[in-house]
Amino acid sequence: MADEPQPDSESVPRPSPTDGLNANSEPGARHLPVTVVRRLPRRRLALILFLVTCASTFYAGIGQFAVPQTTSDPVTGKKKLIVVVEPETHRKIPVVDWRPTLFNGLTYAMAVMIMLGAHEAGHYLQARRYHVPASLPLFIPMPVGPLGTMGAVIFQQPGVADRKSLFDIAISGPLAGLAVALPLNWWGIRNSKIVEIEPESMGWTNPRIVEWMVGWIHRPLQPGEDIALNPILFAGWVGIFITGLNLVPIGQLDGGHLLYCLIGKRAHLVARALYAGAIGFVVFQVTQGHYEYGGWSLMLILLWWMGTRHPPTANDDMPLGTTRIVLGWLTLAFVLVGLVSTPMYVSPAPAEQTAPLHDAGLRRLNGDLTATIEGILSRQAAAWNSGDIDGFMQHYWKSDELTFSSGGKTTRGWETTKKNYQQRYPTRERMGHLSFEAIEITSLGDSSGLVLGRWHLQREPAPRWWQFLTFISSRGRDLGHRS
């Protein structure tokens, strides 16, 4: 982000005999030069802020991607968390495995700082190219937030850059930042997987461009799904979000510079309309009970403090040329695919979900049995949707007596059923997306239930719906399946 306060006294050009001439003056008329001197932040401050932001992003990465210690259960051989229990609250707290946790924090911090550094270097190098006095990049740490930073800023002297040079300075930052952020997202998505969203969990809203990448690399996200975050992917998400926010065409934001260079003083009307519309949108959402939108209040206050008007350039009539005009509008359009109305989401509780995995029929049973049946069907769907047939089969009764009937054919035995699945669904695309809807549950005592439902397989070229009847015990075993 490039802002425009004044430079150091040593950076101010010394007046020459022609400095007092005005292009609109009569021949021979002279005006006294007026030089406003303010001090730019020193290099020491820039270095301190850089180091503090490195530390704050490292700390944020540790908090986001802490890895718990695990051990093997001596009976089942399965991994389980190592926890400590608080004496007063009896709350179980996982013990952190510090080696991978520190590595995750370092990975996130390095990726974010490289992305931010590329963004600010784009501004700074262009300012040097056009001999516009500018400060070194000033990174903004945010130790108490989940991101670890609020970006960075460069201060430059107003009234020195003309329309063309200001355009180049403004556009180079977002383009350089995206040149790093987009590959980070691509790599992060390729090394991640699609997961089911847990009820009442929090996550980061995917910008449209990230959803397109997920669909291209894996498959389109279905309702109730998200892409699992890793440090690189989250750093890329931060880069896209900050770039989209900076390209909002208001005032001293990069988008404000670009819009002024493109349409001149008419940008003031657009900026005021956008600012008023943003205030109205936030107020409306908050009054409707969507309090997460109140988080935009800080940004609205900051924009009010900076002002929505853009100062004139040294020469507003300098032509841009067709290439710059087209590139400018395309860059501003990135807001539509890179910015989200609310950065975080909270998944609703199962009873509040508009498209639940199981309908209300599943809640006819009370107590632990209901939770067990919900858990089995949910875990089966999650395993299937991640391409894990082995995990899907773990919830069937591992016995030669398992009976599976489908399409007029009956299969007996766990191993045979598993092989049939593997042969019928050899690829992730072939497996599609599985969801269950329970229609009727009959309790067979305290430890088991008979579930009559229907499963839905969303895939190309056509989705499939089919009914199923299965017997589930509270010991976590699906003892039979008929569809």
SETI-909292 format. One record per residue (C-alpha): y, z, x. Coordinates in steps of 0.05 Angstrom, whole numbers, plus 5000, padded with zeros to 4 digits. Example, Ala and Ser with C-alpha at 12.3 -4.5 7.8 and 13.67 -1.06 7.14 Angstrom:
491051565246
497951435273
END
This chain:
500050005000
506849805029
512850225010
520050135030
524050735056
528350675119
526050635192
527451055253
534251005284
531150675345
527950155299
534449945265
537149285292
543749365329
549649005295
551848355328
558648015321
555847635261
552748235225
558948325183
558947615155
556947515083
553946845062
558246844999
564747025035
570646575046
571046265116
574146765164
572947365119
569247955150
565948575124
564249205161
556749275173
553449835134
547250125167
543150655130
539151065180
533251485158
527551715201
520751405194
514751865203
512851935277
506351705308
504052425315
504352525240
500451875229
495052115277
494652805245
493952505175
488652025200
484452585229
485353035168
483252455122
477152335165
475253065156
476653065081
472552435068
466952725111
467053365069
467152955004
461252545028
457253185042
458853434972
456952784938
450552644977
447553314995
440053275007
435853874985
430054135026
423154024998
416154275012
409154074989
405754464934
399254744964
395454624899
397953944874
400653664940
407053444904
413853564934
418154114905
425054384919
426254984963
431055444926
434256114933
435356554872
441956924862
440357664849
445557764794
445257114755
438056914774
440756214783
436555764828
440455424883
437154864924
437254965000
440854395034
437453975087
443353915134
441153355180
440852795127
446653115089
451253085150
449052375163
450852175091
457652505098
459052135163
456751475134
461251545073
467251765115
466551195164
465750665110
471850915070
476250975132
474450285156
475949995087
482650365082
484250185154
483049445140
487649485079
493349805117
492349365178
493448765133
500249035114
502149285183
500348655222
504048205174
510148655179
509848595255
508947845248
515447785208
519148305250
519948775190
520749495215
514749885188
511250545201
504150635223
499250725166
499651425136
492951635106
493052125048
487652655050
484952984987
480453565009
479253834939
477253174905
470752794902
473652194939
476652564998
482852114999
488251824956
488851205000
494251055051
501450805053
506050425101
513550515099
517949925114
525449795115
528049505050
532248875049
529448595114
523648185087
525247565046
521147324987
516046955029
514947495082
514548055030
509347654992
505147575055
505848315073
503948535002
497948084992
494748175060
493048905047
488848814984
485348195012
483648535077
481149155040
476848734993
473948365054
470849035072
469749345003
465848774972
460648735028
459949495024
458349434950
453548864962
449649245015
449749894975
447049554913
441549184951
439249844980
439450214913
435750174847
437250204773
435950884743
436151204674
442351624661
440552354649
443552664586
449853074598
450452814669
456752554703
457551894739
462451374763
464350814716
462550134745
468149614748
466248944719
465448624788
460449164807
456449044744
456248304761
453548464830
448248914801
446148374752
445947854808
441948284857
437448654809
438448524734
443848674682
444649414667
442149634598
445350184556
443450854586
442550574656
446550594720
445750394793
443950994837
449551154886
448751184961
454351325012
455650595027
455850394953
460450964936
465250774993
465250064966
466650324896
472550724923
475150094957
474949684894
478050234852
483850354901
485049614908
485049504832
489850094824
494549834878
494849154845
497749424780
504349024778
509249614775
514749814823
512849934896
505349824887
502449204920
501948884851
509349044839
511248694904
507048084886
509648024815
516948074839
515647534891
512447094837
517347164779
523447524808
527448014765
523247864704
518148314737
522448914716
521148774642
513648694654
513349334695
517049744642
512649464587
506249624626
508750324642
510550474570
503850184547
500050614597
503451244572
501951064500
494750904516
493651564553
496951974498
492851634444
486251744480
487752474494
489752594421
483052284401
479452804442
478152374504
481152874552
478552514614
484252024606
489052584621
487252484693
492051894694
497952364684
498752454760
499051704771
504151614715
508452164745
507951844814
510051164786
515951484750
518051814815
517551154853
520950774798
518650164760
524249714786
523249304849
528949244899
531348544917
528848204980
533347935035
532747245002
529847194932
530546434932
525846314991
520445834964
513246074964
509445414957
503745254911
498245584953
501646254954
503346234880
496046084860
493346604909
498247114883
496247034810
488847044828
489847684868
493548024810
487847814764
483148254805
485748844764
481748574705
475148624742
476549184792
480049724752
476850174700
480350554645
476951204665
473651294733
468351794711
463751834651
459752404621
453252204589
452652504519
447453004499
441152694468
443252884398
449952544408
447551884438
448951274395
442750924422
437851474439
431351354474
427751684416
430351754345
430852384303
423452354284
421952614353
425553254335
421053454278
417153884326
420354504355
419654874420
416354674485
411954144454
417953724433
420953774503
414253574534
413552964490
420652754503
419752854578
413352454582
416151844545
422751884583
419351924651
414651354632
420550914613
424351104676
418450934721
417150274686
424550074690
424650204765
418649754775
413950344789
407350214753
403950764792
409251264768
408550994697
400951104699
401651814725
403252034655
396651774627
390252194627
387052034694
380051974667
374651464653
375151694581
382251434573
382350924516
387650384511
387649884454
392449284451
392248584422
385448694390
382348894457
380249594480
380549824552
377150454576
378750834640
385150994678
383850534737
382149934692
388450044651
392650074713
389749424740
391049084674
398349284677
399049044749
395948364732
399948274669
406648494700
406448254773
414048224783
420048644767
422848084723
416448044685
416548794671
423448764637
426549394608
422349884568
424750364515
421150794463
422950984393
418951524359
417851434285
413252014266
410152594302
404453014275
403153684307
395853804323
396854534342
401154884394
398854454452
398653734428
401653224382
400152534353
406052064363
406851434321
412551014349
414650344373
416250074442
421349534459
420849094520
427348724535
426048124579
426747374584
425246914551
424347354490
424048114478
417948444448
417148994397
410549334383
408049964350
403950494386
399851104369
398551604424
395952314432
400052754478
398353464500
403353984523
399853984591
403753344604
398052844593
398052234549
390752244528
390351584493
394550994473
393750484418
398549904405
END
